[in-house]
Structure formats: structure tokens, C-alpha cells
Amino acid sequence: MIKTSQLLILSALLGAGSVAQAAQSNEKKTVLTTFTILADMAKNVAGDRLNVVSITKPGAEIHGYQFTPSDLVNARGADLILNNGLNLELWFEKFTRQLGKIPSVVLTEGITPVNITADAYRGKPNPHAWMSPRNALIYVENIRKAFVKLDPSGEKIFNTNARKYSDQIRAVDANLKKQLATLPKNQRALVTCEGAFSYLTRDYNLAEHYLWPVNAEEGQGTPRQIKGVIDVVRNEKIPAVFCESTVPTRGMEQVAKEAGAKFGGVLYVDSLTEAGGSVPTYLTLLQKDADTILKGLGGR
């Protein structure tokens, strides 16, 4: 038989539970993204309406990311996951399979991919579509539509934020076009470690050369790859070469030394930095890369 005191305690616990449930129902919905650049885009569209979290941390290499048990724990209970697609996140299917039924949206839907033309990846889509600001507008629209479906009552907020952010992307695009157009005709070649700039070089009329097409655990900076790029840089008299922030630079530094070029610095592609770093947002990433390219290749 339950005593009166026990009934009071039970009632209090049930009351507390109902309060907790009510509080939980009033919490923001949580959206996960596979990497920091998508998180930044999503935050610009969500504003304060949604909680947006990147699975991978600033500076992470995202192609072959090894997710941890804590990543899975932190992801449980999410309402939506945004991923890039185009074979970028090799770990994503396994990750979501272990999570269970959380809806996901591919943000490159509607983008015409640039295909890779070298090595084992020949004919496959280059996954770095966000490196084109014009493609970024499609990312933003896909995010907006996903958020409206997730939280219909926030539609006006999402629409307004997406419009403002898209205007900012267009402004950066116009500025990059103007700046990169100042590169001399004989120096309009971008040489990088990973072939991650195909969309950017297409948009701004640059030639592209690289050591390897897609970041992977092996095959980065092999003697054959290094020699091939040395020959290109030497023959075309390219003044500077670059490498990305998430991979070792030693292979490209060797290219610079042997080809008589300079190492022009680090470019950012797959990941943002922490808030106090060089590229805390997607738009600063684009501008920082353009500034580094211009300084290295002799533009204004």
C-alpha cells in the first residue's frame, strides 16, 4: 500500500517530468551539419530560430573523418542533418546508420558538378562545390527549404535571413571576380595540393593544377605526383604554389623549391577556423583565399 507521503513524492516527480517535457517541447530544434562551412551557412539562415551544430570541429579533415562515440551521443535527438553529398563525406552513411531515423538533406541538390579528370577519381564529381559563391546560393536555398519544412512557423525568419545572406554572397562573388581579374594573363594558374578549387577556377577563369584530386589516406604527394606538378610549374613559369590548411604542406614546398617558384601560403577549403582564427566564416574564407592567391601570383 502506498503511503500519503509516497504519493506526494510521486506526484512531485510526475509534475517535474511534465514540466521538463513542456520545457523540452519549447526548446529550439537542433540541426547537425557534417562540417563547419555548412554550419556557418545554416546559422546565417536559421538566425536564433534553430540550434545549429557541426559534427566535425574547426580544422578537421572531412573526407575520411573518423567519427567518435561521443559524436554519436551528441547527435542523438537531432531533428535534421545537413550534408554536402557528391561523395565528400565518406563516413556519413555509416554515421547515420548508427544514429537511426533522423532526416537528412543533401545541400548540393540542383548543382551541376564539375567532374574530376585525374587518377582513380576520373569521371566522379568534385565534391567542393561550395568553393563557387554562385553554387553557395543553391546551398542557401536548399537550407532555407529544409528549415521551412522542419519548422514551418519560422518560414518568414528563414526567408528573410536567406535573402540577406544571399545578397552578401553575391557581393563577395562580385568582389572576387574584380580582384582575380587583375592577375596577369601568364600567371592565371592555381597550383594546390588537393584539386579542391575546380569550381573557383571555373568561375574566375583560372587554370588548375594539383598534386592529388581528392584527399585520401594514401597517395598524397607521391613522387610521380610531385614530379608532374614540378614540370608544370617550371614549364609554365608559375610564380607561386599553395596548399590547403587540413593537409601537410611538405609535398608542395618541395614543388616550389625544385621548380623555382615560391610557396604562396595556405588556402582554406574544407574547414573554418575557430572564431578567433583567420577564417571563422564561409565568406571570410573566400576572401582570405582570394587575398592569398593575389599576393602569391601578383594580382592587385
N, C-alpha and C positions, 0 to 999 in steps of 0.2 A: 504494500500500500504506500503511495507517495504522500509524504507529509506536506503540510501547507508551505513550510519553508522551502522544500524542494520545488514545489510548484512555482513559487515566486522566482527562484533562481532560473528554472526552465523558461518561465515567461520572459525574464530579462534577457536570457540568451537568444530566444527567438526574436525578441524585439530588436536586439542588437544585430542579429542576422538580417532582418528585414531592412534595417537602416543601412547596413552595408550593401545589401542588394540594390537599394534605392540609389545609394551614392555611386555604386558601380554603373548603374544604368545612366547616370548623368555624366559619367566620365567621357572624355573625348575618345573617339575611335582611334585605333593605332594602325598606322601604315608602315610596313617594312619596305626597305629598298635593298637591293643587292650590293650597292656601293655608294660612296659618298656623293658623287656627282648627281646621281639620280635623287638622292635625299635632298640635296640643295634645290634642285628643280622643284621637287614635290613640296618642299617647305614654302617656296615662293607662291605656289598655287594654293596651298592649304591655309596659309596665314596662321592664325591662332585656333582655327577650327578643328584641326586634327593633330594628333601626335605622330610625327614622322621620325623614324629611326633607321639608320643604315646598319645592315648586318655586319659588313666589313668596316674596319676602322680606317681613319686617315693614314695614308701611306701604304696601305695593303696592296699586294699584287692580287688582282681579282680573277684572273683567268683560271688558275688552278688552286684557288683558295681552299685551305683545309679547315672546314668549319669544326667548331669545338662543341662538346656537350653543353657548355654554357650558352653558346649561340642558339642551340635548340631550345633550351629552357627559356631564354629571353624572348624567343619568337612565339612561344605558345600563347594563345589568346589574342594574337594579332587578327585584325579584321581584313587585311588586304596586303598582298606582297606585289611590289613593282619590280620587274626585271627587264634587262636590256634585250635579251634574245640574240639572234644571229650567232649562236654558238659561243657567246662570250663567257658566260658563267657555266663552266664545265661541271660544276658541283651542284648546280641548282636543282636538278631533278631529284637527286639523292636527298638533298636537304628537305625539299617539300614532301617527299615520300615519307620521311620520318616524322614530319610535323602533323600530317593528317590533312583534313579538308579545310584549307584556307585558300580562298580565291586568289588568283594571281593575274596580272595583266602584263603583256609584253609591250613595252613602250616604243619599239621600232616598227610596230604595225603601220603599214602605209608608206614606209620609207623604201625607196629603190636602192638596194645595196650596191656598193662597188665591190666587185669580185677580186679576190687575191690572185695574183698571177705567178706566184713562185712556189717552189718546193712542194711538199706534201699537201699543202693547203690550196693548191691551184684550183680555181673554179668555185671555191667556197666564199661566202660573203665576208667581207671585212667587217668586224663587229663594232668598230669605233665610230659609229655613225654620228654620235653627239659632237664630234670634232668639226662638224659643219653647223654653224649657227642656224642655217636655213633648215637643217634637219631638226635642230633643237626646237623649232616652232612646232614640229609634228609631235615631238616628245611632250611638249607642254599641253597640246590639245588632247593627246591621249591620257595624260594625267588628269586634266580637267574633266573629261568624260568619265573616267574611272571614279573620281571623287564625287561627282554628281550622282552616280549610281550607288555609291556606298552611303552617301549622306545627302539625300535629296533636299532636305531643308536648308542645306548650306549652298545651294546652287548659285545664288546671287553673289555670295562671297567668292566662290571659286571662279565664276565667270569674270568678275572684276579683277581679281588677282592675276588670273591667267592673261587677261588683256594687257595689264600694266607690265607684267614680266615679259611678255612677247614684244612689247614696244622697246624694252631695254635690250633684248636680244638683237632686235633689228638695228638698233643704234650701234651696238658693238660690231655687228656684221659690216655696217657701212664704214665704220672707222678702220676695221681690219683691211677691208678692200682698198681703202685710200692709202693706208700705210704700206701694205705689202706691194702695192703697185709701184712704189718708189724703188724697189730693188732693181739693180741694173740687169739688162737682158741676159748677160752672160753669167749671172750669179743667182738665177731664179731656180735653184735646186736645193731641196731639203733632204739632207742625209741623216738618218736616225738609226738607232739600234733596232727598234721594232717598227714594222710597217704600219704604224698606227695613225698616220696622217693622210691617208688616201683621200678622205673627204675634204680635209682642209686644203690640200694641194690642188684638188679638183676645183674647188670653189674660187681659189685665188691664183690660179694659173701658174703653179709651180711644178717642176719635175720632182719626182720622189725616188729616193734610193734608200735601202736599208740593209741591215745585216740579216735579220730573220723576219718572216712575215707576221708571226703571232707568238707572243710569249709562251714558252713551254719549259718544262723542267730540263730538257736536254736540247742540244742543237743551237744554243745561243752563243754566237761568236765562234763558230768553228773556223779552223784555218782556211777552209775553202770560202766561207762567207766573208771572212776578213779580207782575204786576198782580192775577192771580187769587188768589194767596195773600195779598197785601196786603188785598184786600177781605174775605177770610175772617177774617183775624186782627183786622181793625178791627171788622167787624160782630159777631163773636162775643166780642170783648174778651179775646182770648187773651193772657195776660201775657208769654209768652216763646216764642221760636222757637229752633231748633237746626240744626246742620249736621254732616255726617259728617267724619271725620278724613282721608279719602282724596280729598276734592274741595275746590275753592275755596269759601270762605265768603261771598264778597262779595255774591252774589245774596241770600242770606238776611239778611245785615247790612242791605242796602237795604230788605228787607221790614220788618225791625224798626224802622228809622228812620222809614219813611213810615207805618207802621201804628200807631206809638206804643207798640210793645212793646219788650222788651229782648232782646238776643241772649243766649240762655241758655248757650251754650257748645257744645263739640264732643262728639259722640257717636261711639262706635266700633261698627262693624258688620262690615266686610269683612276687617279685618286686625288682628292683635295688634301690640303694640309690641315692641321689644327687651326683654330680660329686666329691665333696669333702668327701663323705662318705666311708664306709667300702667296699662296692661292687658297684662301678659305672659302671661295665661292666659284661656281662654274664660270661666271663672267670674268672674274679676275684671272682665272686660269687661261682663258682665251687671250686676254690682253697681255698677260705675262709671257706667254709663249710667243706672241707676235713681237713683243719688245726684244726677247732673246734672239729670235730669228733675224730681226732687222739689225741688231747690233753685230751679230756674227757675220752676216752676209753683206753688210754695207749699205742698207737702206737708210731712209731718213725718218 
